[in-house]
Amino acid sequence: MLNVNDIADFFISLGNAENEDPMTNLRINKLMYFAQGWHLQRFGRPLFQEEIKAWKYGPVIESIYRRYHEAGRNIITECSPGFDISGFSPDEIQLLLDVYSKYRGYSTSRLVEKSHEANTPWAKSYVEGQDNTIAIALIKEYFDNHTPLKKASIFPLKAETIGRINPDTGRTILPTDEDEGDDAYADLT
């Protein structure tokens, strides 16, 4: 299982590299919820062990919320010092890239709406004024009833390149579509 802080850093680095809807506390929490659900569907086990809470604005990993609380609605641009994807398996990286690929075009408010739809794990768990946990079994059941997440073809992965470090910047990089030398790598952090 991955550490939730590493997953958050992964999404922050991708989001900032892509210049899509900016990474905020709210957006990171929604992406992590979707990642947990799709991982449960694809592999039958959790991606991370922390509970997901049913809060007013949707599913929340409390430790991630607290980590970025001071940022409020502001953009989160910095990953943790020493963030490194070398501890991620190729399957975990592929899944996170698949989730990012699916949801990167959604605004943060749309991600909240998606998590609030009828019969979602959040909708079945949320009670105003209560701090309810969304059961892993409920998340798995919900995502199991959906068409499997497509693998992102824009992020082909090769085991030997996962976690490659750019010698000039010291930052983690991943392969891009045109895997032709150093210019074919996207800076991840």
Salt bridges, closest charged atoms under 4 A:
ASP9 OD1 - ARG67 NH2 2.93
GLU18 OE1 - ARG104 NH1 3.44
ASP21 OD2 - ARG27 NH1 3.34
GLU51 OE1 - LYS53 NZ 3.58
GLU62 OE2 - ARG66 NH2 2.92
ASP98 OD2 - ARG42 NH1 2.72
GLU113 OE1 - ARG110 NH1 3.31
GLU117 OE2 - ARG110 NH2 3.87
GLU117 OE2 - LYS114 NZ 3.83
ASP131 OD2 - LYS53 NZ 3.64
ASP144 OD2 - LYS140 NZ 2.64
ASP179 OD2 - LYS158 NZ 2.77
ASP182 OD1 - ARG164 NH2 2.47
ASP187 OD1 - ARG171 NE 3.66
